[in-house]
Amino acid sequence: MGAEHDEIDTTAEVLALLEGARAARSRPQEAEAAVLAALARAPDDLAARMGAYKFYFYNSRLAEALPHAAWTVAHAARVLGIAEDWRAVEPGAAAFETLEKAPRLFLQSLLAWGYCKARVGDLAAGIEAMAKVARLDPLDRFGAARLAEVVRREGRDDEDD
């Protein structure tokens, strides 16, 4: 029970700390302090990393969201037992066609990382990541192919003209 119990306690503490981040819109400094406290308590906790990613993403601080998205991609890859370098992942390496938690986390995190990467100025890397998600997810449930195309045209969507 020892290690598993400690992990449960840590997750509960992280979630309690992240409750302070709910104030992101009205008290961003307080919210960021809560995110940083959760990360300091458990830097390798998925909830802490997802909380940090969401905080920075929704506050348009994409460069600061990037390392948390990257961590989540690598974490999901480890859980799936696939290459941590997403460029080496091929269709069929995991059950990407399902909506199971780990494959979904990998695809969504890679899409998020790619979007942030493109928006901070590394357009090529961002589009490459989004195209990989589209290739791994043949049903394109996350809209990666369309998002990659929109980003490729630097946000100019001809369908809306």
MITI-436911 format. One record per residue: x, y, z of N, C-alpha, C, O in turn; residue number from 1. Coordinates in Angstrom, 1 decimal, decimal comma. Layout:
BEGIN
n_east / n_north / n_up / ca_east / ca_north / ca_up / c_east / c_north / c_up / o_east / o_north / o_up / i
X / Y / Z / X / Y / Z / X / Y / Z / X / Y / Z / NUM;
...
//
This chain:
BEGIN
n_east / n_north / n_up / ca_east / ca_north / ca_up / c_east / c_north / c_up / o_east / o_north / o_up / i
0,8 / -1,2 / 0,0 / 0,0 / 0,0 / 0,0 / 0,9 / 1,3 / 0,0 / 0,4 / 2,3 / -0,4 / 1;
2,1 / 1,2 / 0,4 / 2,9 / 2,4 / 0,6 / 3,0 / 3,3 / -0,6 / 2,5 / 4,4 / -0,5 / 2;
3,7 / 2,9 / -1,7 / 3,9 / 3,8 / -2,8 / 2,6 / 4,2 / -3,5 / 2,4 / 5,4 / -3,8 / 3;
1,6 / 3,3 / -3,6 / 0,4 / 3,6 / -4,2 / -0,4 / 4,6 / -3,3 / -1,0 / 5,5 / -3,8 / 4;
-0,4 / 4,4 / -2,0 / -1,0 / 5,3 / -1,1 / -0,4 / 6,7 / -1,2 / -1,1 / 7,7 / -1,2 / 5;
0,9 / 6,8 / -1,3 / 1,6 / 8,1 / -1,4 / 1,2 / 8,8 / -2,7 / 1,0 / 10,0 / -2,7 / 6;
1,1 / 8,0 / -3,8 / 0,7 / 8,6 / -5,1 / -0,7 / 9,2 / -5,0 / -1,0 / 10,2 / -5,5 / 7;
-1,6 / 8,4 / -4,3 / -3,0 / 8,9 / -4,1 / -3,0 / 10,2 / -3,3 / -3,7 / 11,1 / -3,6 / 8;
-2,2 / 10,2 / -2,2 / -2,1 / 11,4 / -1,4 / -1,6 / 12,6 / -2,2 / -2,1 / 13,7 / -2,1 / 9;
-0,5 / 12,3 / -3,0 / 0,1 / 13,4 / -3,7 / -0,9 / 14,0 / -4,7 / -1,1 / 15,2 / -4,9 / 10;
-1,7 / 13,1 / -5,4 / -2,7 / 13,5 / -6,4 / -3,7 / 14,3 / -5,7 / -4,2 / 15,4 / -6,2 / 11;
-4,2 / 13,9 / -4,6 / -5,2 / 14,7 / -3,8 / -4,7 / 16,0 / -3,4 / -5,4 / 17,0 / -3,5 / 12;
-3,4 / 16,1 / -3,0 / -2,8 / 17,4 / -2,6 / -2,7 / 18,3 / -3,9 / -3,0 / 19,5 / -3,8 / 13;
-2,3 / 17,7 / -5,0 / -2,2 / 18,5 / -6,2 / -3,5 / 19,0 / -6,6 / -3,7 / 20,2 / -7,0 / 14;
-4,5 / 18,2 / -6,6 / -5,9 / 18,7 / -7,0 / -6,4 / 19,8 / -6,0 / -7,0 / 20,7 / -6,5 / 15;
-6,1 / 19,6 / -4,8 / -6,4 / 20,7 / -3,8 / -5,7 / 22,0 / -4,1 / -6,3 / 23,1 / -4,1 / 16;
-4,4 / 21,9 / -4,4 / -3,7 / 23,1 / -4,8 / -4,2 / 23,7 / -6,1 / -4,3 / 25,0 / -6,2 / 17;
-4,6 / 22,9 / -7,0 / -5,1 / 23,4 / -8,3 / -6,5 / 24,1 / -8,2 / -6,9 / 24,9 / -9,0 / 18;
-7,2 / 23,8 / -7,1 / -8,5 / 24,5 / -6,9 / -8,2 / 26,0 / -6,9 / -9,1 / 26,8 / -7,3 / 19;
-7,1 / 26,4 / -6,4 / -6,8 / 27,9 / -6,4 / -6,6 / 28,4 / -7,8 / -6,7 / 29,7 / -7,9 / 20;
-6,4 / 27,6 / -8,7 / -6,2 / 28,1 / -10,1 / -7,5 / 28,4 / -10,8 / -7,5 / 28,9 / -11,9 / 21;
-8,6 / 28,0 / -10,2 / -9,9 / 28,2 / -10,8 / -10,2 / 29,7 / -10,9 / -11,1 / 30,2 / -11,6 / 22;
-9,4 / 30,6 / -10,2 / -9,6 / 32,0 / -10,3 / -8,8 / 32,7 / -11,4 / -8,6 / 33,9 / -11,4 / 23;
-8,5 / 31,9 / -12,4 / -7,6 / 32,4 / -13,5 / -8,1 / 33,6 / -14,2 / -7,3 / 34,5 / -14,5 / 24;
-9,4 / 33,7 / -14,3 / -9,9 / 34,9 / -15,0 / -10,0 / 36,2 / -14,1 / -9,7 / 37,3 / -14,6 / 25;
-10,3 / 36,0 / -12,9 / -10,5 / 37,1 / -12,0 / -9,3 / 37,5 / -11,2 / -9,1 / 38,6 / -10,8 / 26;
-8,4 / 36,5 / -10,9 / -7,2 / 36,7 / -10,1 / -6,1 / 35,9 / -10,6 / -5,6 / 34,9 / -10,0 / 27;
-5,5 / 36,3 / -11,8 / -4,5 / 35,5 / -12,5 / -3,2 / 35,2 / -11,6 / -2,6 / 34,2 / -11,7 / 28;
-2,8 / 36,2 / -10,8 / -1,6 / 36,0 / -10,0 / -1,8 / 34,9 / -9,0 / -0,9 / 34,1 / -8,8 / 29;
-3,0 / 34,9 / -8,4 / -3,3 / 33,9 / -7,4 / -3,4 / 32,5 / -8,1 / -2,9 / 31,5 / -7,5 / 30;
-4,0 / 32,5 / -9,2 / -4,2 / 31,3 / -10,0 / -2,8 / 30,7 / -10,4 / -2,6 / 29,5 / -10,2 / 31;
-1,9 / 31,6 / -10,8 / -0,6 / 31,1 / -11,2 / 0,2 / 30,6 / -10,0 / 0,9 / 29,6 / -10,1 / 32;
0,0 / 31,2 / -8,9 / 0,7 / 30,8 / -7,7 / 0,2 / 29,4 / -7,3 / 1,0 / 28,5 / -6,9 / 33;
-1,1 / 29,1 / -7,5 / -1,6 / 27,7 / -7,2 / -1,0 / 26,7 / -8,2 / -0,7 / 25,6 / -7,8 / 34;
-0,9 / 27,1 / -9,4 / -0,4 / 26,2 / -10,4 / 1,1 / 25,9 / -10,1 / 1,5 / 24,7 / -10,1 / 35;
1,9 / 26,9 / -9,8 / 3,3 / 26,7 / -9,4 / 3,4 / 25,9 / -8,2 / 4,4 / 25,1 / -8,0 / 36;
2,5 / 26,1 / -7,2 / 2,6 / 25,3 / -6,0 / 2,3 / 23,8 / -6,3 / 3,0 / 22,9 / -5,8 / 37;
1,4 / 23,5 / -7,2 / 1,1 / 22,1 / -7,6 / 2,3 / 21,5 / -8,3 / 2,6 / 20,4 / -8,0 / 38;
2,9 / 22,3 / -9,2 / 4,1 / 21,8 / -9,9 / 5,3 / 21,6 / -8,9 / 6,0 / 20,6 / -9,1 / 39;
5,4 / 22,4 / -7,9 / 6,5 / 22,3 / -7,0 / 6,3 / 21,0 / -6,1 / 7,2 / 20,3 / -5,8 / 40;
5,0 / 20,8 / -5,8 / 4,7 / 19,6 / -4,9 / 4,9 / 18,3 / -5,7 / 5,3 / 17,3 / -5,2 / 41;
4,5 / 18,3 / -7,0 / 4,5 / 17,1 / -7,8 / 4,8 / 17,4 / -9,2 / 3,9 / 17,4 / -10,1 / 42;
6,0 / 17,6 / -9,6 / 6,3 / 18,0 / -11,0 / 6,1 / 16,9 / -12,0 / 6,0 / 17,1 / -13,2 / 43;
6,0 / 15,6 / -11,5 / 5,7 / 14,5 / -12,4 / 4,3 / 14,0 / -12,3 / 4,0 / 12,8 / -12,6 / 44;
3,4 / 14,9 / -11,9 / 2,0 / 14,5 / -11,7 / 1,2 / 15,0 / -12,9 / 1,3 / 16,2 / -13,3 / 45;
0,4 / 14,1 / -13,5 / -0,3 / 14,5 / -14,7 / -1,3 / 15,6 / -14,5 / -1,4 / 16,5 / -15,3 / 46;
-2,0 / 15,6 / -13,3 / -2,9 / 16,7 / -13,0 / -2,2 / 18,0 / -12,9 / -2,7 / 19,0 / -13,3 / 47;
-1,1 / 18,0 / -12,3 / -0,3 / 19,3 / -12,1 / 0,1 / 19,8 / -13,5 / 0,0 / 21,0 / -13,8 / 48;
0,6 / 18,9 / -14,3 / 1,0 / 19,3 / -15,7 / -0,1 / 19,8 / -16,5 / 0,0 / 20,8 / -17,3 / 49;
-1,2 / 19,1 / -16,5 / -2,4 / 19,5 / -17,2 / -2,9 / 20,8 / -16,7 / -3,4 / 21,7 / -17,5 / 50;
-2,9 / 21,0 / -15,4 / -3,4 / 22,3 / -14,8 / -2,5 / 23,4 / -15,3 / -3,0 / 24,5 / -15,6 / 51;
-1,2 / 23,2 / -15,3 / -0,3 / 24,2 / -15,8 / -0,5 / 24,5 / -17,2 / -0,5 / 25,7 / -17,6 / 52;
-0,6 / 23,5 / -18,1 / -0,8 / 23,7 / -19,5 / -2,1 / 24,5 / -19,7 / -2,0 / 25,5 / -20,4 / 53;
-3,2 / 24,1 / -19,1 / -4,4 / 24,8 / -19,3 / -4,3 / 26,3 / -18,8 / -4,8 / 27,2 / -19,5 / 54;
-3,7 / 26,5 / -17,7 / -3,6 / 27,9 / -17,2 / -2,9 / 28,7 / -18,2 / -3,4 / 29,8 / -18,6 / 55;
-1,7 / 28,3 / -18,6 / -0,9 / 29,1 / -19,6 / -1,6 / 29,2 / -20,9 / -1,6 / 30,3 / -21,5 / 56;
-2,2 / 28,1 / -21,4 / -2,9 / 28,2 / -22,7 / -4,0 / 29,2 / -22,7 / -4,1 / 30,1 / -23,5 / 57;
-4,9 / 29,1 / -21,7 / -6,1 / 29,9 / -21,6 / -5,8 / 31,4 / -21,3 / -6,6 / 32,2 / -21,4 / 58;
-4,6 / 31,6 / -20,8 / -4,1 / 33,0 / -20,6 / -3,2 / 33,5 / -21,7 / -2,5 / 34,5 / -21,5 / 59;
-3,3 / 32,8 / -22,8 / -2,5 / 33,2 / -24,0 / -1,0 / 33,3 / -23,8 / -0,3 / 34,1 / -24,4 / 60;
-0,5 / 32,4 / -22,9 / 0,9 / 32,4 / -22,6 / 1,5 / 31,1 / -23,2 / 1,9 / 30,2 / -22,5 / 61;
1,4 / 31,0 / -24,5 / 1,6 / 29,7 / -25,2 / 3,1 / 29,2 / -25,0 / 3,3 / 28,0 / -24,9 / 62;
4,0 / 30,1 / -25,0 / 5,4 / 29,6 / -24,8 / 5,6 / 28,9 / -23,4 / 6,3 / 28,0 / -23,3 / 63;
4,8 / 29,4 / -22,4 / 4,9 / 28,8 / -21,1 / 4,0 / 27,5 / -21,1 / 4,3 / 26,7 / -20,2 / 64;
3,1 / 27,4 / -21,9 / 2,3 / 26,1 / -22,0 / 3,0 / 25,0 / -22,7 / 2,8 / 23,8 / -22,3 / 65;
3,9 / 25,3 / -23,6 / 4,7 / 24,3 / -24,4 / 5,3 / 23,2 / -23,5 / 5,1 / 22,1 / -23,8 / 66;
6,1 / 23,5 / -22,5 / 6,8 / 22,5 / -21,8 / 5,9 / 21,5 / -21,1 / 6,2 / 20,3 / -21,0 / 67;
4,7 / 22,0 / -20,7 / 3,7 / 21,1 / -20,1 / 3,1 / 20,2 / -21,1 / 2,8 / 19,1 / -20,8 / 68;
2,8 / 20,7 / -22,3 / 2,2 / 19,9 / -23,3 / 3,3 / 18,8 / -23,7 / 2,9 / 17,7 / -23,9 / 69;
4,5 / 19,2 / -23,9 / 5,6 / 18,3 / -24,2 / 5,7 / 17,2 / -23,2 / 5,9 / 16,0 / -23,5 / 70;
5,7 / 17,6 / -21,9 / 5,7 / 16,6 / -20,8 / 4,6 / 15,6 / -20,9 / 4,8 / 14,4 / -20,8 / 71;
3,4 / 16,1 / -21,2 / 2,2 / 15,2 / -21,3 / 2,3 / 14,3 / -22,5 / 1,9 / 13,1 / -22,4 / 72;
2,8 / 14,7 / -23,6 / 3,1 / 13,9 / -24,8 / 4,0 / 12,7 / -24,4 / 3,7 / 11,6 / -24,6 / 73;
5,1 / 13,1 / -23,7 / 6,1 / 12,0 / -23,3 / 5,5 / 11,1 / -22,3 / 5,7 / 9,9 / -22,3 / 74;
4,7 / 11,6 / -21,4 / 4,1 / 10,8 / -20,3 / 3,1 / 9,8 / -21,0 / 3,2 / 8,6 / -20,7 / 75;
2,3 / 10,3 / -21,9 / 1,3 / 9,4 / -22,6 / 2,1 / 8,3 / -23,4 / 1,6 / 7,2 / -23,4 / 76;
3,2 / 8,7 / -24,0 / 4,0 / 7,8 / -24,8 / 4,5 / 6,7 / -23,9 / 4,5 / 5,5 / -24,2 / 77;
5,0 / 7,0 / -22,7 / 5,5 / 6,0 / -21,7 / 4,4 / 5,1 / -21,3 / 4,6 / 3,9 / -21,2 / 78;
3,2 / 5,7 / -21,0 / 2,1 / 4,8 / -20,6 / 1,7 / 3,9 / -21,7 / 1,4 / 2,7 / -21,4 / 79;
1,8 / 4,3 / -22,9 / 1,4 / 3,5 / -24,1 / 2,5 / 2,5 / -24,5 / 2,3 / 1,5 / -25,2 / 80;
3,7 / 2,7 / -24,0 / 4,9 / 1,9 / -24,4 / 5,3 / 2,1 / -25,8 / 5,8 / 1,2 / -26,5 / 81;
5,2 / 3,4 / -26,2 / 5,6 / 3,8 / -27,6 / 6,8 / 4,8 / -27,5 / 7,1 / 5,2 / -26,4 / 82;
7,4 / 5,1 / -28,6 / 8,5 / 6,0 / -28,7 / 8,1 / 7,4 / -28,0 / 7,0 / 7,9 / -28,3 / 83;
9,0 / 7,9 / -27,2 / 8,7 / 9,2 / -26,6 / 8,9 / 10,3 / -27,6 / 8,3 / 11,4 / -27,5 / 84;
9,7 / 10,0 / -28,7 / 9,8 / 11,0 / -29,8 / 8,7 / 10,8 / -30,7 / 8,6 / 9,8 / -31,4 / 85;
7,7 / 11,7 / -30,7 / 6,5 / 11,5 / -31,4 / 6,7 / 11,3 / -32,9 / 5,9 / 10,7 / -33,6 / 86;
7,8 / 11,8 / -33,4 / 8,1 / 11,7 / -34,8 / 8,3 / 10,2 / -35,2 / 8,1 / 9,9 / -36,4 / 87;
8,7 / 9,4 / -34,3 / 8,9 / 8,0 / -34,5 / 7,7 / 7,1 / -34,4 / 7,7 / 5,9 / -34,7 / 88;
6,6 / 7,7 / -33,9 / 5,4 / 6,9 / -33,7 / 4,6 / 6,8 / -35,0 / 4,4 / 7,7 / -35,8 / 89;
4,2 / 5,5 / -35,3 / 3,5 / 5,2 / -36,5 / 2,1 / 4,7 / -36,2 / 1,9 / 4,2 / -35,1 / 90;
1,2 / 4,8 / -37,2 / -0,1 / 4,3 / -36,9 / 0,0 / 2,8 / -36,5 / 0,8 / 2,1 / -37,1 / 91;
-0,8 / 2,4 / -35,7 / -0,8 / 1,0 / -35,2 / 0,1 / 0,8 / -34,0 / 0,1 / -0,3 / -33,4 / 92;
0,9 / 1,8 / -33,6 / 1,8 / 1,7 / -32,5 / 1,0 / 1,6 / -31,2 / 1,4 / 1,0 / -30,2 / 93;
-0,2 / 2,2 / -31,2 / -1,1 / 2,1 / -30,1 / -2,6 / 2,1 / -30,7 / -2,7 / 2,3 / -31,9 / 94;
-3,5 / 2,0 / -29,8 / -4,9 / 1,9 / -30,3 / -5,5 / 3,3 / -30,5 / -6,4 / 3,8 / -29,8 / 95;
-4,9 / 4,0 / -31,4 / -5,3 / 5,4 / -31,7 / -6,7 / 5,6 / -32,3 / -7,3 / 6,6 / -32,2 / 96;
-7,2 / 4,5 / -32,8 / -8,5 / 4,6 / -33,4 / -9,6 / 4,5 / -32,3 / -10,8 / 4,7 / -32,6 / 97;
-9,2 / 4,2 / -31,1 / -10,2 / 4,1 / -30,0 / -10,2 / 5,5 / -29,2 / -9,4 / 6,4 / -29,5 / 98;
-11,1 / 5,5 / -28,3 / -11,2 / 6,7 / -27,4 / -10,7 / 6,4 / -26,0 / -11,1 / 7,1 / -25,1 / 99;
-9,8 / 5,4 / -25,9 / -9,3 / 5,0 / -24,6 / -8,4 / 6,2 / -24,1 / -7,9 / 7,0 / -24,9 / 100;
-8,3 / 6,3 / -22,8 / -7,6 / 7,4 / -22,2 / -6,2 / 7,7 / -22,7 / -5,9 / 8,8 / -23,1 / 101;
-5,3 / 6,7 / -22,6 / -3,9 / 7,0 / -23,0 / -3,7 / 7,4 / -24,4 / -3,0 / 8,4 / -24,7 / 102;
-4,3 / 6,7 / -25,4 / -4,2 / 7,1 / -26,8 / -4,8 / 8,5 / -27,0 / -4,2 / 9,3 / -27,8 / 103;
-5,9 / 8,7 / -26,4 / -6,6 / 10,1 / -26,6 / -5,7 / 11,2 / -26,0 / -5,6 / 12,2 / -26,6 / 104;
-5,1 / 10,9 / -24,8 / -4,2 / 11,9 / -24,2 / -3,0 / 12,2 / -25,1 / -2,6 / 13,3 / -25,2 / 105;
-2,4 / 11,1 / -25,6 / -1,3 / 11,3 / -26,5 / -1,7 / 12,2 / -27,7 / -1,0 / 13,2 / -28,0 / 106;
-2,8 / 11,9 / -28,4 / -3,2 / 12,6 / -29,6 / -3,5 / 14,1 / -29,2 / -3,1 / 15,0 / -29,9 / 107;
-4,3 / 14,3 / -28,2 / -4,7 / 15,6 / -27,8 / -3,5 / 16,4 / -27,3 / -3,4 / 17,6 / -27,6 / 108;
-2,6 / 15,8 / -26,6 / -1,4 / 16,6 / -26,1 / -0,5 / 16,9 / -27,3 / 0,1 / 18,0 / -27,3 / 109;
-0,3 / 16,0 / -28,2 / 0,5 / 16,3 / -29,4 / -0,1 / 17,4 / -30,2 / 0,6 / 18,3 / -30,7 / 110;
-1,4 / 17,4 / -30,4 / -2,1 / 18,4 / -31,1 / -2,0 / 19,8 / -30,4 / -1,7 / 20,8 / -31,0 / 111;
-2,1 / 19,8 / -29,1 / -1,9 / 21,0 / -28,3 / -0,5 / 21,5 / -28,4 / -0,3 / 22,7 / -28,6 / 112;
0,5 / 20,7 / -28,3 / 1,9 / 21,1 / -28,4 / 2,1 / 21,7 / -29,8 / 2,8 / 22,7 / -30,0 / 113;
1,6 / 21,0 / -30,9 / 1,8 / 21,5 / -32,2 / 1,2 / 22,8 / -32,4 / 1,7 / 23,7 / -33,1 / 114;
0,0 / 23,0 / -31,9 / -0,7 / 24,3 / -32,1 / 0,1 / 25,4 / -31,4 / 0,3 / 26,5 / -31,9 / 115;
0,5 / 25,2 / -30,1 / 1,3 / 26,2 / -29,4 / 2,6 / 26,5 / -30,1 / 3,0 / 27,6 / -30,3 / 116;
3,2 / 25,4 / -30,6 / 4,5 / 25,6 / -31,3 / 4,3 / 26,5 / -32,5 / 5,1 / 27,4 / -32,7 / 117;
3,3 / 26,2 / -33,3 / 3,0 / 27,1 / -34,5 / 2,7 / 28,5 / -34,1 / 3,2 / 29,4 / -34,7 / 118;
1,9 / 28,7 / -33,0 / 1,5 / 30,0 / -32,6 / 2,7 / 30,9 / -32,0 / 2,6 / 32,1 / -32,0 / 119;
3,7 / 30,2 / -31,5 / 4,8 / 30,9 / -31,0 / 5,9 / 31,2 / -32,1 / 7,0 / 31,7 / -31,8 / 120;
5,6 / 30,7 / -33,3 / 6,5 / 31,1 / -34,4 / 7,2 / 29,9 / -35,0 / 7,9 / 30,1 / -36,1 / 121;
7,1 / 28,7 / -34,5 / 7,8 / 27,6 / -35,1 / 6,7 / 26,8 / -35,9 / 6,2 / 25,7 / -35,6 / 122;
6,3 / 27,5 / -37,0 / 5,2 / 27,0 / -37,9 / 5,5 / 25,6 / -38,4 / 4,6 / 24,7 / -38,4 / 123;
6,7 / 25,3 / -38,8 / 7,0 / 24,0 / -39,4 / 6,9 / 22,9 / -38,4 / 6,2 / 21,9 / -38,7 / 124;
7,4 / 23,0 / -37,2 / 7,3 / 22,0 / -36,2 / 5,8 / 21,8 / -35,8 / 5,4 / 20,7 / -35,6 / 125;
5,1 / 22,9 / -35,6 / 3,7 / 22,8 / -35,3 / 2,9 / 22,1 / -36,3 / 2,1 / 21,2 / -35,9 / 126;
3,0 / 22,4 / -37,5 / 2,3 / 21,8 / -38,6 / 2,7 / 20,3 / -38,7 / 1,8 / 19,4 / -38,9 / 127;
4,0 / 20,0 / -38,5 / 4,4 / 18,6 / -38,5 / 3,7 / 17,8 / -37,4 / 3,3 / 16,7 / -37,7 / 128;
3,6 / 18,3 / -36,2 / 3,0 / 17,6 / -35,1 / 1,5 / 17,5 / -35,4 / 0,9 / 16,4 / -35,2 / 129;
0,8 / 18,5 / -35,9 / -0,6 / 18,4 / -36,2 / -0,9 / 17,4 / -37,3 / -1,8 / 16,6 / -37,2 / 130;
0,0 / 17,4 / -38,3 / -0,1 / 16,4 / -39,4 / 0,1 / 15,0 / -38,9 / -0,6 / 14,0 / -39,3 / 131;
1,0 / 14,8 / -37,9 / 1,2 / 13,5 / -37,3 / 0,0 / 13,0 / -36,6 / -0,4 / 11,8 / -36,7 / 132;
-0,7 / 13,9 / -35,9 / -1,9 / 13,5 / -35,2 / -3,0 / 13,1 / -36,2 / -3,7 / 12,1 / -36,0 / 133;
-3,1 / 13,9 / -37,3 / -4,1 / 13,5 / -38,3 / -3,7 / 12,1 / -38,9 / -4,7 / 11,4 / -39,2 / 134;
-2,5 / 11,8 / -39,1 / -2,1 / 10,5 / -39,6 / -2,3 / 9,4 / -38,7 / -2,7 / 8,3 / -39,1 / 135;
-2,1 / 9,6 / -37,4 / -2,3 / 8,6 / -36,4 / -3,8 / 8,4 / -36,1 / -4,2 / 7,3 / -35,7 / 136;
-4,6 / 9,4 / -36,3 / -6,1 / 9,3 / -36,0 / -6,8 / 9,4 / -37,4 / -7,2 / 10,5 / -37,8 / 137;
-7,0 / 8,2 / -38,0 / -7,6 / 8,2 / -39,4 / -9,0 / 8,8 / -39,4 / -9,4 / 9,2 / -40,5 / 138;
-9,7 / 8,8 / -38,3 / -11,0 / 9,4 / -38,3 / -11,0 / 10,9 / -38,1 / -12,0 / 11,6 / -38,2 / 139;
-9,8 / 11,4 / -37,8 / -9,6 / 12,8 / -37,5 / -10,6 / 13,4 / -36,5 / -11,2 / 14,4 / -36,7 / 140;
-10,8 / 12,6 / -35,4 / -11,8 / 13,0 / -34,4 / -11,4 / 14,3 / -33,7 / -12,3 / 15,0 / -33,1 / 141;
-10,2 / 14,7 / -33,7 / -9,7 / 15,9 / -33,0 / -9,6 / 17,1 / -34,0 / -9,2 / 18,2 / -33,6 / 142;
-9,9 / 16,9 / -35,3 / -9,8 / 18,0 / -36,2 / -8,4 / 18,4 / -36,5 / -8,2 / 19,6 / -37,0 / 143;
-7,4 / 17,6 / -36,4 / -6,0 / 17,9 / -36,6 / -5,7 / 18,3 / -38,0 / -4,9 / 19,2 / -38,2 / 144;
-6,3 / 17,6 / -39,0 / -6,0 / 17,9 / -40,4 / -6,5 / 19,3 / -40,7 / -5,7 / 20,0 / -41,4 / 145;
-7,6 / 19,6 / -40,3 / -8,2 / 20,9 / -40,6 / -7,4 / 22,0 / -39,9 / -7,1 / 23,1 / -40,5 / 146;
-7,1 / 21,8 / -38,6 / -6,3 / 22,8 / -37,9 / -5,0 / 23,0 / -38,5 / -4,5 / 24,1 / -38,6 / 147;
-4,3 / 21,9 / -38,9 / -3,0 / 22,1 / -39,6 / -3,1 / 22,9 / -40,8 / -2,3 / 23,7 / -41,1 / 148;
-4,2 / 22,7 / -41,6 / -4,4 / 23,4 / -42,8 / -4,7 / 24,9 / -42,5 / -4,1 / 25,8 / -43,2 / 149;
-5,5 / 25,2 / -41,5 / -5,7 / 26,6 / -41,1 / -4,5 / 27,2 / -40,7 / -4,2 / 28,4 / -41,1 / 150;
-3,7 / 26,6 / -39,8 / -2,4 / 27,1 / -39,4 / -1,5 / 27,3 / -40,5 / -0,7 / 28,3 / -40,6 / 151;
-1,5 / 26,3 / -41,4 / -0,6 / 26,4 / -42,6 / -0,8 / 27,7 / -43,4 / 0,1 / 28,3 / -43,9 / 152;
-2,1 / 28,1 / -43,5 / -2,4 / 29,3 / -44,2 / -2,4 / 30,5 / -43,2 / -2,9 / 31,5 / -43,5 / 153;
-1,7 / 30,3 / -42,1 / -1,5 / 31,3 / -41,1 / -2,8 / 31,9 / -40,6 / -3,0 / 33,1 / -40,5 / 154;
-3,8 / 31,0 / -40,4 / -5,1 / 31,5 / -39,8 / -6,1 / 32,0 / -40,8 / -7,2 / 32,3 / -40,4 / 155;
-5,7 / 32,1 / -42,1 / -6,7 / 32,5 / -43,1 / -7,4 / 31,4 / -43,6 / -6,9 / 30,5 / -44,3 / 156;
-8,7 / 31,3 / -43,2 / -9,6 / 30,2 / -43,6 / -10,4 / 30,6 / -44,7 / -11,4 / 31,4 / -44,6 / 157;
-10,1 / 30,1 / -45,9 / -10,8 / 30,5 / -47,2 / -12,3 / 30,2 / -47,1 / -13,1 / 30,9 / -47,7 / 158;
-12,7 / 29,2 / -46,4 / -14,1 / 28,8 / -46,3 / -14,9 / 29,9 / -45,6 / -16,1 / 30,0 / -45,8 / 159;
-14,3 / 30,7 / -44,8 / -15,0 / 31,8 / -44,0 / -14,9 / 33,1 / -44,8 / -15,5 / 34,1 / -44,3 / 160;
-14,2 / 33,2 / -45,9 / -14,1 / 34,5 / -46,6 / -15,4 / 34,8 / -47,3 / -15,5 / 35,8 / -48,0 / 161;
//
